[in-house]
């Protein structure tokens, strides 16, 4: 009887794969293909070590790689014309109008969401949102002072390859502790709201008309 009830009402599962977009990127971050995910993470780690030890910057490395590539293709094409051989098989490099329109639409939506968020925070319409933004900016500023940009990018990639997989496996325990932390945060916010925030006049409040 217990198994029948369990099958009728299965426990709610967190669809992390869908939250990450449900595409190939989600498969990589959730290690659906161990060899592919491990290869990408290993490549990122190798690139990080290469940049850190060699002293190259990203711009200088890209410039050197392009220099070697363009020189090799030029020599190949010139030698092929002298020897009456086929030129290097280069594909046509072109951005389709559909791809550009799709990127522009996604960028527009993201920018509008960010501008609306900034507008609401600036006008003081949502104190909880204000404190979230302040806390996020403080954390970013603090973490940014600890690491350089390259190390920070590597840490973001490392987190992307570990946190989603960890949450997918242990989402029950994680959700429990997040709920406890959220309850405590709401208690402290209620105290601050009662003693301080509720006494601050909200921006945009309507003033009485003078007859």
N, C-alpha and C positions, 0 to 999 in steps of 0.2 A: 504493500500500500504506500509506503514511504517513497519507494522508487518511482511509483506511478505519479504521485504528487509532484515529485522532483522533476519528472520529465514534462509534466504539464506546465509547471511554473519554474523554468530554469533560472538559475541565478543570472542577474544582469551583468553582462560583460562589457568592458570598455573597448570600444572599437578604435584602438590607437591607429591602426592602419588607415582607417577612413579619416581620422582627424589630421593625419599627415598628408592628405591629398589622395590617398588610395592608388597612386601610380607607382612608377618604377623607383622614384626617390623614396617612397615609403617602404618599399621592399628592401632597398639598400640599408636604410636606417634601422630597420627591424631585423636585419640579418636573415632574410628569407633565403638568400643565397650566400652561404658562409664564405665561399671563395671570392665572390665579387666584393662583398662588403669588407672582408679582410684585406683584399688587394687595394681597394680605394683608401682605406684607413692607413695601410702600410705606405702607400704612395704619398699621402699627405704628411705622414710622419717623416718620410725620407726627404721630402721637399723642405719641411721645417728645419731638419737638421742641416740640410745643404745650405739654406739661407743663413742660419745662425753661425755655422762654422766658416763658410766662405766669405761672409761679409757682403755678399751680393744683395742688392735691393731688387724688388720685383720688377721695377722699370728697367734696370740695367740688364737683368737676366732676359726679359722679353726682347729687349733691343738686340742683345747678342745672339739669341736664338734666331730672330728674324734676319739678322745680318748673315748668319751661316746659311739659313734656308734660301734666302734670295740669291746669294752668291752661288750656291750649289745648283739651283735651278737655271740661273743664267749660263753657267758653264755647261750644264747638260744640254740646254737648248742650242747654244752656239756650236758645241761639238756635234750635235745631231744634224744641224744644218750643213756642216762641213763634210760629214760622213754619209749624208743622205739617209739618215735614220729618222725614225719617228720622234717628235718632241716629247717632253715629259707629259704624262697623262694627268693634266690638271683639270679638276671639275670646275664648272662655271660657278663663281662665287656671287650669289645674288640673294638679297632678302626679299621674300615675297610680300606683296601688299597685305595679304591676310595676316601674316605673322606680325608685321609692324602694327597693324590696326589692333590686333589682339593684345600686344604688349602695351600699346598706348591706352587701351581701355582699362586694363588691369592697373596700370600706373595711375590713371585718373581716379579710379575708385579708392586706391590706397591713399593717395594724396588728399582726397576729399575727406576720408575718414580721419586722417591725421589733423587736418585743418579744423574739422568739427570738434575733435577732442581738445585741441588747443583753444578754440573759441569758448567751449564750455568751462574749461579750467580758468581761463582769464577772467570770465564774468562771475566766477564763484558760484556757479549753479549746482555743483556737486562736490561737497566737501570730501566725501570718500574718494572720489576720482582725483581730487587735488592732492590728497595725501599719498595716493598710489603713485601719481606722477612724480611728486617730490621724492618719495622713497626710491623709485626706480632710477631717477636721475642721480641721486646720491650714491646708489650702489654702482651705477655705471662710472661715475666720476672716481669713486674709491678704487674699483677694480682696474680702471684705466690707468691710475697712478702706480699700480703695482707692476703692470706688464707693458711691454711695447706692443704695437699694433700686430706684428707678426705672431707673437706669442698668444695674444688675445684671440686672433682668428683661429689659431690651432686649438685653443681651449674650447672655442665655440663648436668646432668640428668634432672634437673629442666628446663633448657633452651630447651633441646630436647623435653620435653613434652609440652612446651608453644609456642615457636617461630614458629615451622612448622604449628601448628593449627592457630595461629594468622595470619601468612602469607597467608594461604589458604583462610581465610575469607576476608582479607583486602589487597590482593596482588596488586590491582590497585593503592591504595594510597601509599603503600610501594614502588612500582616500580617508582612512580612519584618522590618521595623524593630521592630515590637512583639515579635516572637519574640526578636530580638537583645537588646532591652532586658529582656525577661523572663528570658533566660538569665543576663545580668549580675546582675539582681536576685537570682536564685536562688543565684548564687555568693556574693554578699555575705551573703545570709541564712544560707547554710550555715556561713560563717565565724563569724557572730554566734551562730548556734545552737550551734556546737561550743565556742566560747570562753566564752559567757555563758548563753544560754537553757537549755542542757542541764543546767546546774548549779543551776537554780532549781527547787525542788520544785513540782510541778503542784498546783493547787487541787483539792480533792475526792479526793485520793489516800487510799486506804484505809489506816488505821492498824492495826497489829497488836493483836489483843485481848490484854488482860492476863489471864492465867490466874489 
